[in-house]
Amino acid sequence: MALNQLKKKYTAHQLFESFYKGYVSIPELVRNRRDKIVDSKFIERLMLATTEVNGCEICSYAHTHIALKEGFSRDEIHAFLSGSKAYVNEDEAIAILYAQHVADTMGHPKSDAYQQLVKVYGEDKAEIIHAAVTVMMMGNVSGIPLSALLNRIQGKPYANSSLLYESGMLLLQPWLMVIAIPVALMKASSKRIRKQRSL
């Protein structure tokens, strides 16, 4: 019997990177919740598209419930989680492709991909779209080893994973989360300075 494979297997360095990038992005999502710049259903579609590429089972499960509460049909959710473009709105297509690109490149999108976002949606919306994808990446990267461990406990281990990888990544998470805070603060500060200089 063939064992399932992890779609993506991130390193400890990539886990740390996902934390500090996620921390920098969270305030953008808080701002969006307050100011309603990007529709919440659009945000959820971005998160589902990111999760589909990364293959995080826990995130897929959690965001299926969130999407159902947002009024998505089961067919629409299934389409996003299977990589189908059937429910991608034309005006959201560039952002969905960007979300998939970020996950494909393991959190290192090409700069021209972000510039395309800005061109299509404007700076403000592009920042929020990027933030939604980045926060979802943080959830995916930290959720993948937990998903793998839970599958192992149920007797369905992934062929390209190990107990050492899963437990090691999970034990590292609290430490990396704490270490990522000052790095995120420095990154957020330099981002603010760059914004002020461009005004």
C-alpha positions as CSV (number, residue, x, y, z in Angstrom):
1,M,0.0,0.0,0.0
2,A,1.5,3.4,-1.1
3,L,1.9,5.9,1.7
4,N,0.8,9.6,1.3
5,Q,3.4,12.2,0.7
6,L,3.7,15.7,2.2
7,K,3.2,18.2,-0.6
8,K,5.7,20.6,1.0
9,K,8.3,19.9,3.7
10,Y,9.7,23.1,5.2
11,T,12.9,23.5,7.2
12,A,13.4,25.1,10.6
13,H,14.8,28.2,8.9
14,Q,11.7,28.5,6.7
15,L,9.5,28.0,9.8
16,F,11.3,30.9,11.6
17,E,11.0,33.0,8.4
18,S,7.3,32.3,8.2
19,F,6.8,33.5,11.8
20,Y,8.5,36.9,11.5
21,K,7.0,37.5,8.1
22,G,3.6,36.5,9.5
23,Y,4.0,38.8,12.5
24,V,4.8,41.8,10.2
25,S,1.7,41.0,8.2
26,I,-0.9,40.5,11.0
27,P,-1.4,44.3,11.5
28,E,-2.4,44.6,7.8
29,L,-5.2,42.1,8.3
30,V,-6.3,43.8,11.5
31,R,-6.5,47.1,9.5
32,N,-8.4,45.4,6.8
33,R,-10.9,43.9,9.2
34,R,-11.5,47.5,10.5
35,D,-11.4,49.4,7.2
36,K,-12.9,46.7,4.9
37,I,-10.4,47.4,2.1
38,V,-10.5,43.8,0.7
39,D,-13.6,41.7,1.0
40,S,-13.4,38.9,3.6
41,K,-14.5,36.3,1.1
42,F,-11.6,37.3,-1.2
43,I,-9.2,36.9,1.8
44,E,-10.6,33.5,2.4
45,R,-10.2,32.4,-1.2
46,L,-6.5,33.6,-1.1
47,M,-6.0,31.5,2.1
48,L,-7.6,28.4,0.5
49,A,-5.5,28.8,-2.6
50,T,-2.3,29.0,-0.5
51,T,-3.3,26.0,1.6
52,E,-4.0,24.0,-1.5
53,V,-0.4,24.4,-2.8
54,N,1.1,23.7,0.6
55,G,-1.1,20.7,1.4
56,C,-1.6,21.5,5.2
57,E,-4.5,19.2,6.3
58,I,-5.2,21.0,9.6
59,C,-5.4,24.4,7.7
60,S,-7.6,22.9,5.1
61,Y,-10.0,21.6,7.7
62,A,-10.0,24.9,9.7
63,H,-10.5,27.1,6.6
64,T,-13.2,24.8,5.2
65,H,-15.2,25.7,8.4
66,I,-14.4,29.4,8.1
67,A,-15.4,29.4,4.4
68,L,-18.7,27.6,5.2
69,K,-19.5,30.3,7.7
70,E,-18.6,33.0,5.1
71,G,-21.3,31.4,2.8
72,F,-19.1,29.4,0.4
73,S,-20.7,26.3,-1.1
74,R,-19.0,23.0,-0.6
75,D,-18.3,22.8,-4.3
76,E,-16.5,26.1,-4.2
77,I,-14.4,25.1,-1.2
78,H,-13.5,21.7,-2.8
79,A,-12.5,23.5,-6.1
80,F,-10.1,25.8,-4.2
81,L,-8.6,23.0,-2.2
82,S,-8.1,20.8,-5.3
83,G,-6.5,23.6,-7.4
84,S,-9.5,24.0,-9.7
85,K,-10.0,27.5,-11.3
86,A,-13.8,26.9,-11.6
87,Y,-14.7,29.4,-8.9
88,V,-12.0,32.0,-9.5
89,N,-13.5,35.4,-10.2
90,E,-11.8,37.2,-13.1
91,D,-11.0,40.3,-11.0
92,E,-9.4,38.0,-8.3
93,A,-7.4,35.8,-10.7
94,I,-4.1,37.7,-10.4
95,A,-4.2,37.6,-6.6
96,I,-5.1,33.9,-6.6
97,L,-2.1,33.2,-8.9
98,Y,0.1,35.3,-6.6
99,A,-1.0,33.3,-3.6
100,Q,-0.1,30.1,-5.4
101,H,3.2,31.5,-6.5
102,V,4.1,32.5,-2.9
103,A,3.4,28.9,-1.8
104,D,5.2,27.4,-4.8
105,T,8.3,29.4,-4.0
106,M,8.1,28.5,-0.3
107,G,7.5,32.2,0.7
108,H,10.0,33.8,-1.7
109,P,7.9,35.3,-4.5
110,K,9.6,37.2,-7.4
111,S,9.5,41.0,-7.0
112,D,7.8,41.4,-10.3
113,A,4.9,39.2,-9.1
114,Y,4.2,41.7,-6.3
115,Q,4.6,44.6,-8.7
116,Q,1.9,43.0,-10.8
117,L,-0.4,42.9,-7.8
118,V,0.2,46.6,-7.2
119,K,-0.5,47.4,-10.8
120,V,-3.8,45.5,-10.8
121,Y,-5.1,46.3,-7.3
122,G,-3.2,49.3,-6.1
123,E,-0.7,49.5,-3.3
124,D,-3.2,49.4,-0.4
125,K,-5.1,46.3,-1.6
126,A,-1.8,44.6,-2.7
127,E,-0.4,45.0,0.8
128,I,-3.4,43.3,2.3
129,I,-3.5,40.5,-0.3
130,H,0.2,39.9,0.4
131,A,-0.5,39.9,4.2
132,A,-3.3,37.4,3.9
133,V,-1.0,35.0,1.9
134,T,1.9,35.5,4.3
135,V,-0.2,34.9,7.4
136,M,-1.6,31.7,5.7
137,M,1.9,30.6,5.0
138,M,2.8,31.0,8.7
139,G,-0.2,28.7,9.5
140,N,0.7,26.2,6.8
141,V,4.4,25.9,7.6
142,S,3.6,25.4,11.3
143,G,0.6,23.2,10.6
144,I,2.2,20.7,8.2
145,P,4.4,18.9,10.8
146,L,1.4,18.7,13.2
147,S,-0.8,17.3,10.4
148,A,1.9,14.7,9.7
149,L,2.2,13.7,13.4
150,L,-1.5,13.3,13.7
151,N,-1.6,11.1,10.7
152,R,1.3,9.1,12.1
153,I,-0.7,8.6,15.4
154,Q,-3.6,7.3,13.3
155,G,-1.3,4.8,11.6
156,K,-1.1,6.7,8.3
157,P,2.4,8.2,8.3
158,Y,3.7,10.2,5.3
159,A,6.3,8.4,3.3
160,N,8.5,11.5,3.1
161,S,8.3,12.4,6.8
162,S,9.6,11.1,10.1
163,L,8.8,11.2,13.8
164,L,12.1,13.1,14.3
165,Y,11.1,15.8,11.7
166,E,7.5,16.2,13.0
167,S,8.4,16.3,16.7
168,G,11.5,18.4,16.1
169,M,9.6,21.1,14.2
170,L,6.8,21.1,16.8
171,L,9.2,21.5,19.7
172,L,11.1,24.3,17.9
173,Q,7.9,26.3,17.2
174,P,7.5,28.1,20.6
175,W,11.2,29.1,20.6
176,L,11.2,30.3,17.1
177,M,7.9,32.2,17.7
178,V,9.6,34.2,20.5
179,I,12.8,34.8,18.6
180,A,10.8,36.0,15.6
181,I,9.2,38.8,17.6
182,P,12.2,41.3,17.7
183,V,13.0,40.4,14.0
184,A,9.4,41.2,13.1
185,L,9.5,44.5,15.0
186,M,12.7,45.6,13.2
187,K,11.2,44.6,9.8
188,A,8.0,46.5,10.5
189,S,10.0,49.5,11.6
190,S,12.1,49.6,8.5
191,K,8.9,49.1,6.4
192,R,7.3,52.1,8.1
193,I,10.4,54.2,7.4
194,R,10.5,53.3,3.7
195,K,6.8,54.2,3.5
196,Q,7.3,57.6,5.1
197,R,10.3,58.3,2.8
198,S,8.2,57.5,-0.3
199,L,5.4,60.0,0.7
